[in-house]
Amino acid sequence: MDGSDQSRVVFVIADLAGYTALTEAHGGGEAATIVGRYRRLAEDALADGARVVEQVGDQVLIVSADARTAIITADRLRAAVGKEPHFLAVRVGIADGPIVQRDGRYFGPALNLTARLAARAACDEILCTAEVARACGAVDGLAFRDLGTQRFRNVPEPVAVTTVVSERAAHHAAALDPVCWMHLDPSAAPARLPFRDKTYYFCSLVCARAFAKNPENYETAV
């Protein structure tokens, strides 16, 4: 016996946009706090039938037996992250397919595609395959928008991609700290600085000072 079992599942990969920038700006302690809070948000967002099977840094891997459960879980996580003050945005990818499970770990092309979708997603965006969207069916408060076929690294065939739009999601405030990528309420930001006819907002004086020292290094972040 090799401890393996082949089945078909739906993968959800959700990571935090800007985690590396946050770690560099505020250090490992702040990053660990964010990651710990993120894991709790992910656990609380699980719909019945979904479970977190792995976390590596700021990325969580969730497995579900069906598309509807996976998409509801992803939308709940997006909404929960959006309500967190001074937090990073989440990016989510969802795909399904046959996999091999061995010693509690998953292997297969579907997992690779899910990771590629998550990496391509914008802040607070959920990308899934059109196949997953069709299998999900209608969900109250959600809409599916076709993005056409796209190519991904190490995926041999083009993939029909859909973005999941929430009519009720709590979106992040408009301001983004260009140094650590924290999302901020501009009216409550501890610091702000003008540069090239634009105002930048910061989560702390530490980030404001870093920006003031080398603004050209950060202005493309927003």
C-alpha positions as CSV (number, residue, x, y, z in Angstrom):
1,M,0.0,0.0,0.0
2,D,1.4,3.4,-0.9
3,G,-1.1,5.4,1.2
4,S,-2.7,7.1,-1.9
5,D,-6.3,7.6,-2.9
6,Q,-7.5,9.1,-6.1
7,S,-10.7,11.3,-6.1
8,R,-12.1,14.5,-7.5
9,V,-12.2,17.6,-5.3
10,V,-12.6,21.4,-5.6
11,F,-9.5,23.4,-4.4
12,V,-9.6,26.9,-3.0
13,I,-6.2,28.7,-2.6
14,A,-6.4,32.1,-0.9
15,D,-3.4,34.2,-0.2
16,L,-2.7,37.8,1.1
17,A,-1.6,40.3,-1.5
18,G,1.5,42.2,-0.3
19,Y,2.5,39.8,2.5
20,T,6.2,40.1,1.5
21,A,6.1,43.9,1.5
22,L,4.4,43.8,4.9
23,T,7.1,41.6,6.4
24,E,9.8,43.8,5.0
25,A,8.2,46.9,6.4
26,H,7.1,45.7,9.8
27,G,9.1,42.6,10.5
28,G,8.3,39.0,11.4
29,G,6.3,39.8,14.5
30,E,3.7,41.8,12.7
31,A,3.6,39.3,9.8
32,A,3.0,36.4,12.3
33,T,0.1,38.3,13.9
34,I,-1.5,38.9,10.5
35,V,-1.0,35.2,9.5
36,G,-2.5,34.0,12.8
37,R,-5.5,36.2,12.4
38,Y,-5.9,35.2,8.7
39,R,-6.0,31.5,9.7
40,R,-8.8,32.1,12.1
41,L,-10.7,34.1,9.5
42,A,-10.3,31.2,7.0
43,E,-11.5,28.6,9.6
44,D,-14.5,30.8,10.5
45,A,-15.4,31.2,6.8
46,L,-15.7,27.5,6.0
47,A,-19.1,26.4,4.7
48,D,-20.3,22.9,5.6
49,G,-18.2,20.4,3.7
50,A,-15.1,22.6,3.3
51,R,-11.9,22.3,5.3
52,V,-8.5,23.9,5.6
53,V,-5.9,21.2,4.8
54,E,-2.7,23.3,4.6
55,Q,-1.3,26.7,5.4
56,V,2.1,27.9,4.1
57,G,2.8,31.4,5.3
58,D,0.0,33.7,4.1
59,Q,-1.5,31.1,1.8
60,V,-4.3,28.7,2.8
61,L,-5.4,25.6,0.9
62,I,-9.0,24.7,1.3
63,V,-10.6,21.5,-0.1
64,S,-14.3,21.0,-0.8
65,A,-16.3,18.2,-2.3
66,D,-18.4,20.5,-4.5
67,A,-18.2,23.9,-6.3
68,R,-21.0,25.6,-4.4
69,T,-19.4,25.0,-1.0
70,A,-16.0,26.2,-2.3
71,I,-17.4,29.4,-3.8
72,I,-19.5,30.3,-0.7
73,T,-16.4,29.7,1.5
74,A,-14.3,31.9,-0.7
75,D,-16.8,34.7,-0.7
76,R,-17.2,34.5,3.1
77,L,-13.4,34.7,3.5
78,R,-13.2,37.7,1.1
79,A,-16.0,39.5,3.1
80,A,-14.3,38.7,6.5
81,V,-10.9,40.0,5.3
82,G,-12.6,43.1,3.9
83,K,-13.9,44.0,7.3
84,E,-10.6,43.7,9.1
85,P,-9.0,47.1,10.0
86,H,-5.4,47.6,8.8
87,F,-5.3,44.3,6.9
88,L,-4.1,43.0,3.6
89,A,-6.3,42.1,0.7
90,V,-7.0,38.5,-0.2
91,R,-6.6,36.8,-3.7
92,V,-8.5,33.6,-4.4
93,G,-8.3,30.9,-7.0
94,I,-10.7,28.0,-7.4
95,A,-10.5,24.9,-9.7
96,D,-11.5,21.3,-9.6
97,G,-10.3,18.0,-11.0
98,P,-9.1,14.5,-10.3
99,I,-6.3,14.4,-7.7
100,V,-4.2,11.9,-5.8
101,Q,-4.1,12.1,-2.0
102,R,-1.0,10.6,-0.4
103,D,-0.2,10.8,3.3
104,G,-2.6,13.7,3.8
105,R,-1.3,15.8,0.9
106,Y,-2.8,16.5,-2.5
107,F,-1.2,16.2,-6.0
108,G,-2.5,16.8,-9.5
109,P,-3.0,19.4,-12.3
110,A,-6.0,20.9,-10.6
111,L,-3.9,22.1,-7.7
112,N,-1.4,23.7,-10.0
113,L,-4.2,25.5,-11.9
114,T,-5.8,26.7,-8.6
115,A,-2.5,28.3,-7.6
116,R,-2.1,30.0,-11.0
117,L,-5.6,31.4,-10.7
118,A,-4.9,32.8,-7.2
119,A,-1.7,34.4,-8.4
120,R,-3.5,36.1,-11.2
121,A,-6.4,37.4,-9.1
122,A,-6.4,41.1,-8.2
123,C,-6.8,42.3,-4.7
124,D,-10.2,41.1,-3.2
125,E,-10.9,39.0,-6.4
126,I,-12.0,35.4,-6.7
127,L,-11.1,33.7,-10.0
128,C,-12.5,30.3,-10.8
129,T,-12.7,28.1,-13.9
130,A,-15.9,28.4,-15.9
131,E,-16.5,24.7,-15.1
132,V,-16.6,25.5,-11.4
133,A,-18.9,28.4,-12.0
134,R,-21.3,26.2,-14.0
135,A,-21.3,23.5,-11.3
136,C,-21.9,26.0,-8.6
137,G,-25.2,27.4,-10.1
138,A,-26.9,30.4,-8.7
139,V,-25.9,31.8,-5.3
140,D,-27.8,34.6,-3.6
141,G,-25.8,37.8,-3.7
142,L,-23.2,36.5,-6.1
143,A,-22.7,37.1,-9.9
144,F,-20.4,35.4,-12.3
145,R,-18.6,37.3,-15.0
146,D,-16.9,35.5,-17.9
147,L,-13.3,36.7,-18.5
148,G,-12.7,34.5,-21.6
149,T,-10.0,31.9,-22.1
150,Q,-6.6,32.6,-20.6
151,R,-3.2,30.8,-20.6
152,F,-1.3,29.9,-17.5
153,R,2.3,28.8,-16.9
154,N,2.7,25.0,-16.9
155,V,-1.0,24.5,-17.9
156,P,-1.0,23.1,-21.5
157,E,-4.4,24.2,-22.6
158,P,-6.2,27.6,-22.4
159,V,-8.6,27.9,-19.5
160,A,-12.0,29.6,-19.5
161,V,-11.9,31.9,-16.4
162,T,-14.7,33.5,-14.4
163,T,-14.6,36.1,-11.8
164,V,-17.0,35.9,-8.8
165,V,-18.5,39.3,-8.0
166,S,-20.2,39.8,-4.6
167,E,-23.1,42.3,-4.3
168,R,-22.7,42.4,-0.6
169,A,-18.9,42.1,0.0
170,A,-17.4,44.6,2.4
171,H,-14.6,46.1,0.3
172,H,-11.5,47.6,1.6
173,A,-11.2,51.3,2.0
174,A,-9.8,53.1,-1.0
175,A,-6.3,53.9,0.4
176,L,-3.4,51.5,0.1
177,D,-0.2,52.0,2.1
178,P,2.4,51.8,-0.8
179,V,5.1,50.5,1.6
180,C,3.5,47.6,3.4
181,W,0.3,47.3,1.3
182,M,-2.1,47.6,4.3
183,H,-5.6,48.8,3.3
184,L,-6.6,51.9,5.2
185,D,-9.5,54.3,5.8
186,P,-7.9,57.6,4.4
187,S,-9.7,59.6,7.1
188,A,-8.1,57.6,9.9
189,A,-4.6,57.1,8.4
190,P,-1.9,58.1,10.9
191,A,0.2,59.8,8.2
192,R,-0.1,61.1,4.6
193,L,2.4,62.6,2.2
194,P,2.0,64.3,-1.2
195,F,4.2,63.2,-4.1
196,R,3.9,64.1,-7.7
197,D,0.4,65.6,-7.4
198,K,-0.9,62.6,-5.5
199,T,-1.5,62.0,-1.8
200,Y,-0.3,58.7,-0.2
201,Y,-1.6,57.3,3.0
202,F,0.3,55.3,5.6
203,C,-0.5,52.9,8.4
204,S,2.3,54.2,10.6
205,L,5.1,56.8,10.7
206,V,7.5,54.0,10.0
207,C,6.0,53.5,6.5
208,A,5.7,57.2,6.0
209,R,9.4,57.7,6.7
210,A,10.4,54.8,4.4
211,F,8.4,56.4,1.6
212,A,9.8,59.9,2.2
213,K,13.3,58.5,2.0
214,N,12.8,56.8,-1.4
215,P,9.3,57.6,-2.9
216,E,10.3,56.3,-6.3
217,N,10.6,52.8,-4.9
218,Y,7.0,52.7,-3.8
219,E,4.8,54.8,-6.0
220,T,4.1,52.0,-8.5
221,A,2.6,49.9,-5.7
222,V,-0.7,51.8,-5.9
